[in-house]
Amino acid sequence: MSIYFFNTMGRVREEFKPLNPGEAKLYTCGPTVYNFAHIGNFRAYIFEDLLRRTLKYFNYKVTQVMNLTDVDDKTIRDSRAAKISLNDFTAKYKQSFFEDLKTLNIDPAEVYPAATDHIQEMIALVQALMDKGFAYQAEDKSIYFSIAKFPQYGKLARIDMENQRAGARIKTDEYAKDSVADFALWKAWDENDGDVCWDSPWGKGRPGWHIECSAMSMKYLGKTFDIHTGGIDNMFPHHEDEIAQSESANGCRYVNYWLHCDHLIVNGEKMSKSLGNFFTLRDLEKKGYAGAELRWVLLGTHYRKKLNFSFDACEQARTVLKKFNELFLRLKEVNGSGGDEDIKTFAAKCQSDFAAALGDDLNIAEAAAAVFALQHEANRLIDLGKLSPAGAETVRAQFRDFDKIFAVFNVDNAGEAEVPAEIMALAEARFQARKSKDFAKSDALRDQLKSLGWVVEDASGGFRVKKI
């Protein structure tokens, strides 16, 4: 089965044809480690995880590179304000980023290159651009890329270059779309940089943000690779500048497929600290939401549409996942008979629909519809007593397959792994009291469990414990 992506470069849906059959080389824009990542960032990282998992689901060998921007305007500014070294400052946020990836069950990339570990590669790339006449040293001693030397500049973001002012220069890392100008490849040291600088052929300085990704992607993926992703806010200037400097230096296409996800908004509004709707993953965990619940919310909207985050959505995710867990518990206890071939056929259709949806530009809504269809059919058959233990295993196996993408289903340990030993001991004591018809003790133990936040449900031949 083929995969189709909406390629931002041509604004068209295209069949994915990798450079090397059976392999997919992927560069995903990672965090700038000057603070804790917020849920808007994780919308992009979850989209990139969906892309990675889908490629693997379609049996591609994936090589994913996700950069860590640990030197730029913001990391220098904030490390100096904190009066600690750049490395010590960014180390805290690198660690928190990887902790957050685990919380959201994001599949690790093969390589996480840090910008500060690749300064020499960046200097070499800047030198290549100087040698080929695409870059120049200005009066401030910084090295700039001349966009006039690259006629295709603006092809990704579709900028009308005829109406742009020629000859202007921009030294800052980020700038608006109406500020198209020559951009800094290498920034000459000034007092605002403090002790953050490296020696180069042009004097002490540091790399510009855009050159970092070009140099690191080229090192790990080659001069041309398959897919580059990021949020739509990265399209300009960052990705546009990457294309210009990479294709000028290497004389070949930089990337074959560009995928961009839309913004996350909160309750219909842009996320901002001033509105009080700015949340890190840690903020949401403190409010009691689990990583699986947040992952479900962040996955729930097609990547090219705005994702509206709300606490109602988090509560709905909690309810949805609870119902899936209840199904997985029921599947352990089924004792019906017959219908094995029917459920195999139905599960196979759900898997086929699921894969087709993923292959259609990561259509997560249609993929989820296949998951819900199997959930509904399994519950229906259990209610009718027509699902056998073998049929139950067919359903579980298909949910394990679905979980290669969703990564939220506790198929085999639903309701068990999270129960502390002392709670299980009380539940077992209650069960034995019930068996011996000591109902007063049974009720007392039930009330004790309830006071501790747990409920015991009687089941065929035993019991199950669930958190309230």
C-alpha positions in Angstrom: 0.0 0.0 0.0 1.3 3.5 -0.9 1.5 6.5 1.3 0.5 9.9 0.2 1.5 13.2 1.7 0.5 16.8 1.1 3.8 18.4 0.1 4.0 22.0 1.2 6.5 22.8 -1.6 4.0 22.2 -4.4 0.8 22.5 -2.3 -0.2 19.1 -3.7 -0.9 15.6 -2.5 1.9 13.3 -3.7 2.8 9.6 -3.4 5.8 9.1 -1.2 8.7 7.7 -3.2 11.8 7.7 -1.0 15.3 8.1 -2.4 16.2 4.6 -1.3 13.4 1.9 -1.5 12.3 0.8 1.9 14.1 3.6 3.7 12.8 7.0 4.9 15.1 9.7 6.0 13.4 12.3 8.2 14.5 15.6 9.7 12.1 17.0 12.4 12.6 20.5 13.9 13.2 20.0 17.6 13.1 22.3 20.6 15.0 25.4 21.4 16.1 24.5 24.9 15.6 27.8 26.8 12.4 26.8 28.7 10.0 23.9 29.2 8.3 22.9 25.9 4.6 23.9 25.8 1.7 22.1 24.4 1.9 24.0 21.1 5.4 22.5 20.7 4.1 19.1 21.5 1.4 19.4 18.9 4.3 19.4 16.4 6.2 16.6 18.1 3.2 14.4 18.3 2.5 15.0 14.6 6.1 14.1 13.8 5.7 11.0 16.0 2.6 10.0 14.0 4.6 10.4 10.8 7.4 8.3 12.1 5.2 5.6 13.4 3.2 5.5 10.2 6.3 5.1 8.1 7.4 2.2 10.4 3.9 0.8 10.2 4.3 0.7 6.4 7.6 -1.2 6.9 10.0 1.6 6.1 13.3 1.7 7.9 13.2 5.2 9.4 16.2 7.3 10.2 14.9 10.4 12.1 17.1 13.3 13.2 15.7 15.9 15.6 17.9 18.8 16.5 18.3 20.4 19.9 18.9 24.2 19.4 21.1 25.0 22.4 22.7 28.2 21.0 20.7 31.0 19.6 19.4 34.5 20.6 17.0 33.1 23.3 19.3 30.6 24.9 22.1 33.2 25.2 19.8 35.9 26.5 18.2 33.7 29.2 21.4 32.0 30.3 23.0 35.4 30.8 20.0 36.6 32.7 20.2 33.5 34.9 24.0 34.2 35.3 24.9 30.6 34.5 26.8 29.1 31.6 25.0 28.3 28.4 25.7 24.5 28.8 24.4 24.4 32.4 21.4 26.5 31.4 20.3 24.3 28.5 21.1 21.0 30.2 18.1 21.4 32.5 15.7 21.9 29.5 17.2 19.1 27.5 16.6 16.7 30.3 13.0 17.9 30.8 12.4 17.6 27.0 13.3 13.9 27.0 11.2 13.3 30.2 8.2 14.9 28.4 8.8 12.7 25.3 8.5 9.6 27.6 5.4 11.0 29.3 3.7 11.3 25.8 5.1 8.0 24.6 6.8 9.6 21.7 9.1 7.1 19.8 12.7 8.3 20.2 14.5 9.5 17.1 17.7 7.9 16.0 19.8 11.0 16.5 19.3 14.2 18.6 22.2 16.4 17.5 22.9 19.5 19.7 23.9 22.6 17.8 26.9 23.3 20.1 28.4 19.9 19.2 28.4 20.7 15.5 30.0 24.1 15.2 32.8 22.9 12.9 30.3 21.5 10.4 28.5 24.8 10.4 31.7 26.8 9.8 32.5 24.4 6.9 29.1 25.0 5.4 29.4 28.8 5.7 32.9 28.6 4.1 31.4 26.7 1.2 28.8 29.4 0.7 31.6 32.1 0.9 33.7 30.2 -1.7 30.8 29.9 -4.1 29.9 33.6 -3.8 26.5 33.2 -2.0 27.7 34.8 1.2 29.6 37.8 2.2 31.1 39.5 5.3 29.4 42.8 6.2 30.7 45.9 8.0 29.7 44.3 11.4 32.0 41.4 10.6 29.0 38.9 10.4 28.6 36.6 7.4 25.3 37.0 5.5 23.6 35.0 2.8 22.8 37.0 -0.3 19.2 36.1 -1.3 19.8 38.0 -4.6 22.2 35.2 -5.6 19.4 32.5 -5.1 16.6 33.3 -7.6 14.4 30.6 -6.2 14.2 32.2 -2.7 10.7 32.3 -1.5 9.5 29.1 -3.3 8.4 27.3 -0.2 6.6 30.2 1.6 5.5 31.6 -1.8 6.9 35.1 -1.2 6.6 37.7 -3.9 10.3 38.6 -4.3 9.7 41.5 -6.7 8.2 43.6 -4.0 10.9 43.0 -1.5 13.6 45.5 -0.6 17.0 44.4 -1.8 20.2 44.8 0.2 18.7 44.9 3.7 20.2 42.6 6.3 18.8 40.8 9.3 21.0 39.5 12.1 18.3 38.2 14.4 17.2 34.6 14.2 13.5 35.1 13.8 11.8 37.8 11.7 8.5 38.5 10.0 7.5 37.6 6.5 7.5 41.3 5.5 11.2 41.5 6.5 12.7 39.4 3.7 16.4 40.3 3.6 19.9 38.8 3.7 20.1 36.7 6.8 23.0 35.9 9.1 24.9 32.7 8.7 27.6 33.5 11.2 27.2 36.3 13.8 30.3 38.2 14.9 30.7 38.3 18.6 29.4 41.3 20.6 29.0 42.1 24.2 25.5 40.6 24.3 26.9 37.2 23.7 29.0 37.1 26.8 31.4 34.2 26.8 29.4 32.3 24.0 31.7 32.3 21.0 33.8 30.1 18.8 36.9 30.8 16.6 36.2 30.9 12.9 38.0 32.1 9.7 36.1 35.4 10.1 36.8 36.0 13.8 35.1 35.0 17.0 31.3 34.5 16.7 28.5 31.9 16.7 26.3 30.4 14.1 22.9 31.7 13.0 19.9 29.6 13.8 19.2 28.6 10.2 22.6 27.3 9.3 22.4 24.9 12.3 19.7 22.6 10.8 21.3 22.6 7.3 24.7 21.5 8.7 23.3 18.8 11.0 20.8 17.4 8.5 23.5 17.1 5.9 25.8 15.3 8.3 23.3 12.6 9.3 21.0 12.4 6.3 23.0 13.5 3.3 22.8 16.5 0.9 19.3 15.4 -0.2 16.9 13.5 2.0 13.3 12.5 2.0 11.2 14.5 4.5 11.5 17.7 6.5 8.8 18.7 9.0 7.9 21.4 11.4 5.1 23.8 12.4 3.8 26.3 9.8 5.6 29.0 11.8 8.9 27.4 10.8 8.1 27.7 7.1 9.4 31.2 7.0 12.0 32.3 7.6 13.6 29.1 9.0 12.8 26.5 6.3 13.1 29.0 3.5 16.5 29.9 4.6 17.5 26.3 5.1 16.6 25.6 1.4 18.5 28.6 0.1 21.8 27.9 1.9 21.7 24.1 1.5 20.9 24.1 -2.2 23.4 26.9 -2.9 26.2 25.1 -1.1 25.4 21.6 -2.5 24.1 22.3 -5.9 21.2 19.9 -5.5 17.7 19.7 -4.1 17.6 19.8 -0.3 14.4 18.0 0.6 11.8 16.1 -1.5 8.8 16.3 0.8 7.9 19.2 3.2 5.2 18.6 5.8 4.0 21.3 8.1 1.4 21.1 10.9 -0.9 24.0 11.8 -1.1 25.8 15.1 -2.5 24.7 18.4 -5.0 27.2 19.9 -6.6 27.0 23.4 -10.4 27.4 23.7 -10.4 29.1 20.3 -7.7 31.6 21.1 -4.0 31.9 20.5 -2.0 30.5 23.4 -0.3 33.3 25.4 0.8 33.9 28.9 -1.1 37.1 29.0 -4.4 35.3 28.4 -3.6 32.7 31.1 -3.9 29.8 28.6 -0.2 28.9 28.2 0.5 25.4 29.4 3.5 23.2 29.6 3.1 19.4 29.9 4.1 19.7 33.5 1.3 22.3 34.1 -1.3 19.8 32.8 0.2 16.9 34.7 -0.3 18.9 37.9 -3.9 19.3 37.0 -4.2 15.5 37.0 -4.1 14.6 33.3 -2.1 11.6 32.3 0.3 11.4 29.3 -2.0 9.0 27.4 -4.9 11.4 27.8 -2.9 14.4 26.6 -1.5 12.3 23.7 -5.0 11.4 22.6 -6.0 15.1 22.5 -2.9 16.1 20.6 -3.4 13.4 18.1 -7.1 14.0 17.6 -7.0 16.6 14.8 -5.5 16.3 11.3 -2.0 17.8 11.4 -2.9 20.4 8.7 -5.8 21.8 10.7 -5.7 24.0 13.8 -6.0 21.9 17.0 -8.3 23.5 19.6 -7.0 22.4 23.0 -9.5 22.5 25.9 -9.9 20.9 29.3 -13.2 19.5 28.0 -11.2 17.7 25.3 -9.0 16.3 28.1 -12.0 15.0 30.0 -13.4 13.4 26.9 -10.1 11.7 26.3 -10.2 10.4 29.8 -13.6 8.9 29.2 -12.7 7.4 25.8 -9.6 5.7 27.2 -11.5 4.5 30.2 -14.0 2.8 27.9 -11.2 1.2 25.9 -9.7 -0.1 29.2 -13.1 -1.5 30.1 -13.2 -3.4 26.8 -9.7 -4.9 27.4 -10.9 -6.1 30.9 -14.0 -7.6 29.4 -11.9 -9.4 26.7 -10.0 -11.2 29.5 -13.2 -12.7 30.8 -15.1 -13.7 27.7 -16.5 -17.3 27.6 -18.8 -17.2 24.6 -18.6 -19.4 21.6 -18.7 -19.3 17.9 -18.2 -16.4 15.5 -14.4 -16.6 15.3 -14.2 -16.3 11.5 -16.6 -13.3 11.6 -14.5 -11.4 14.1 -11.4 -12.2 12.1 -13.0 -10.8 9.0 -14.2 -7.8 10.8 -10.9 -7.1 12.4 -9.1 -7.5 9.1 -11.4 -4.9 7.5 -10.7 -2.5 10.4 -7.0 -3.0 9.9 -7.3 -2.3 6.2 -9.4 0.8 6.7 -6.9 1.9 9.4 -3.9 1.5 7.1 -5.6 3.2 4.2 -6.5 6.2 6.4 -2.9 6.6 7.6 -1.6 6.3 4.0 -3.9 9.2 3.0 -1.8 12.0 4.4 -2.0 10.7 8.0 -5.8 10.9 8.2 -6.1 10.3 11.9 -9.8 10.8 12.2 -10.6 8.0 9.7 -8.0 5.8 11.4 -9.7 6.4 14.7 -13.0 5.5 13.1 -11.7 2.0 12.4 -10.6 1.7 16.0 -14.0 2.7 17.3 -15.7 0.3 14.9 -13.8 -2.7 16.3 -14.5 -1.5 19.9 -18.2 -1.4 19.2 -18.3 -4.8 17.4 -16.3 -6.5 20.2 -18.6 -5.1 22.9 -21.7 -6.1 20.9 -20.5 -9.7 20.6 -19.5 -9.9 24.2 -23.0 -8.7 25.2 -24.5 -11.4 23.0 -22.2 -14.1 24.4 -20.9 -14.7 20.9 -17.2 -13.9 21.4 -15.0 -16.8 22.2 -11.6 -16.6 24.0 -10.0 -17.1 20.6 -12.1 -14.3 19.1 -11.1 -12.1 22.1 -7.5 -12.7 21.3 -8.1 -11.6 17.7 -9.5 -8.3 19.0 -6.6 -7.9 21.4 -4.1 -8.6 18.6 -5.7 -5.9 16.4 -5.6 -3.4 19.2 -2.0 -4.1 19.7 -1.6 -3.3 16.0 -3.5 -0.1 16.4 -1.3 0.9 19.3 1.8 0.9 17.1 0.3 4.3 16.0 -1.8 5.5 18.9 0.5 4.4 21.7 -2.2 4.8 24.4 -3.9 1.4 24.8 -3.1 -0.7 27.8 -4.3 -3.9 26.0 -2.7 -6.6 28.1 -2.5 -4.9 31.6 -5.7 -2.8 31.7 -6.7 -2.2 35.3 -3.8 -4.2 36.8 -0.3 -2.7 36.4 -1.2 0.5 38.2 -2.7 -1.1 41.3 -0.4 -0.8 44.3 0.3 -4.1 46.2 -1.3 -2.9 49.4 -4.5 -2.1 47.5 -4.5 -5.6 45.9 -4.0 -7.1 49.4 -7.1 -5.3 50.7 -9.1 -6.3 47.6 -8.1 -9.9 48.0 -9.1 -9.9 51.7 -12.5 -8.5 50.7 -12.9 -11.2 48.1 -12.1 -13.9 50.7 -14.5 -12.4 53.2 -17.2 -12.4 50.6 -16.5 -16.1 49.8 -16.8 -17.0 53.4 -20.0 -14.9 53.7 -18.5 -12.4 56.2 -20.4 -9.6 54.6 -19.7 -7.1 57.4 -16.0 -7.5 56.9 -16.4 -7.4 53.2 -18.3 -4.2 53.3 -15.9 -2.6 55.7 -12.9 -3.5 53.4 -14.9 -2.1 50.4 -15.4 1.2 52.2 -11.7 1.3 53.2 -10.7 0.8 49.6 -13.1 3.5 48.5 -11.6 6.0 51.0 -8.2 5.2 49.5 -9.6 6.0 46.0 -10.2 2.5 44.7 -13.3 0.5 43.8 -13.6 -3.3 43.6 -15.9 -4.8 41.0 -16.9 -8.5 41.2 -16.2 -10.5 38.1 -16.6 -14.1 36.9 -14.6 -16.2 39.3 -12.8 -13.2 40.9 -12.6 -9.4 41.0 -11.0 -6.4 39.5 -9.7 -3.2 41.1 -10.1 0.2 39.5 -9.0 3.7 40.5 -12.0 6.0 41.2 
